[in-house]
């Protein structure tokens, strides 16, 4: 059992959070509830997507010495939940940063 991948995912969330804090984009901007809702709905959507893929035999866990081995369901590792958080949070922060940059450019 290894926590290497999980720690890397958590470090990624912290890094995205630091960018969010620095530029006041999502959770550190004026849209805390909206950001939490967007991430929760997105993660839920992708978890349903994963479960459908697992049920049809398209997705499977695989093996890796860097993973914890903890499963949330058949073929659904704990790390997948945190990966989906990284995916959705980074997408949200990237979108809001690009929007902010374009607005600043237009007003200059």
N, C-alpha and C positions, 0 to 999 in steps of 0.2 A: 504494500500500500504506500502510495506516494501522494503528497499534496502539492507537487511542483506545478502542475497545470492549474490547479485551483488557486494557488498563490499568484501565479502569473495573471490569471483572470481578475482576481481581486486587486492586484497592483494596477491593472489596466483601468478598472473602474475608478480607482483613486486618481490616476493620471487624468482621466477624462473629467473627473470632478474638479481637479485643480484648474484645468482649462476653463471649465464652466464658471468656477469662482473668479478667476482672473478677468474674464470677459463678461461676467454677469449675464449668462445666456439662458439657462433652463432653471435649475433648482435655486441658483443664486441670483436669478433675475426676478422678474415680477410674475412669473407663471409657475409657482411651485406645485400647486394642485394639478394644473394642466399637464405639466411635465410628468408628474407621477402617474397620472391617468394614461397618458400616451404610452409611457414605457410599460405599464401594467397590461394594457390592452394589447400592445404589440407582442410582449412576451407570451401572453396567453394565446394569441393567434399562432405564433410560431410553435408553441408547445402542442397545440392541436394539430398543426401541420406535421410535427415530428411523430406524434402518436399515429396519425394516419399513415405516414411513411413506414413506421415500424410495423403497423398492422398489415400493410400490403407487402412487406418484405423488402422494401426499397432501402430503408435505413436500418442499420444495425450498429451496435456499440463498438465492435472491434476490440482490440486489446492494446494496452499500452502500459508500460511500467511507470509512467508519469501521472497516472490517474489514481483517484482514491479507491475505486472499485465500488463506491456507494451508488446504488441505483434508486431512482425515483419510481421506476416502473420497469417492466421488461425491456431491456435494450436501451433504457433512457438513463444515462449517467447524471449524477449530481452536477457535474461540470457543465452540462448542456444548459441548465438554468442560468448559470453565471455567464456563459458565452452569449446567450440571448440577451442578457442585460447589457453586456458590453456592446453587442451589435446595435441594439436599439438606442442606448444612451449616446453612443458615438455618432449615430446617424442624426439624432435629435440635435446634439451640440453642433455638429457640422452644418446642418441646415440653418440653425439659428445664427451661427457665426457668419455664414455666407450671406444671409438675409441682412444682418447688421452691417456687414462690410459694403454691400450694395447700396443700402440706404445712406450710409456715410458718404459713399462716392457720389451719389445723386445730389446730396445736399451741399457738396463741396464746390 
